[in-house]
């Protein structure tokens, strides 16, 4: 699931500038016309957070031999989610 989300994130970033064209006709414009990059970031943060919570519930956090944190990739995902949640909490006010 994580690999699919990374692929979707890459697609979202490419859509920010180009949009989607089919046979030379724009069928979906760049994200700057609709969603902002920051809004897309929050959507992916929610998806990754739900994935992390579900994996922690399924595998356990630390104590089990196959616990979530004992896998290096899951540890990296956990750190990214924690940093993302902390930075989302520090939203500057205009």
Residue pairs with C-beta under 8 A, 6 or more apart in sequence:
1 51
2 51
2 73
2 77
5 44
5 47
5 48
5 51
8 44
9 44
12 31
12 40
12 44
13 37
15 28
15 30
15 31
16 30
16 31
16 32
16 37
16 40
17 30
17 32
18 30
19 26
19 28
19 29
19 30
19 33
20 26
20 27
20 28
21 27
31 37
31 40
41 84
42 88
45 81
45 84
45 85
45 88
48 77
48 80
48 81
48 84
49 81
49 84
49 85
51 77
52 68
52 77
52 78
52 81
55 68
55 74
56 68
59 66
59 67
59 68
59 74
60 67
60 68
61 67
61 68
61 69
62 68
62 69
62 70
68 74
68 78
69 75
69 78
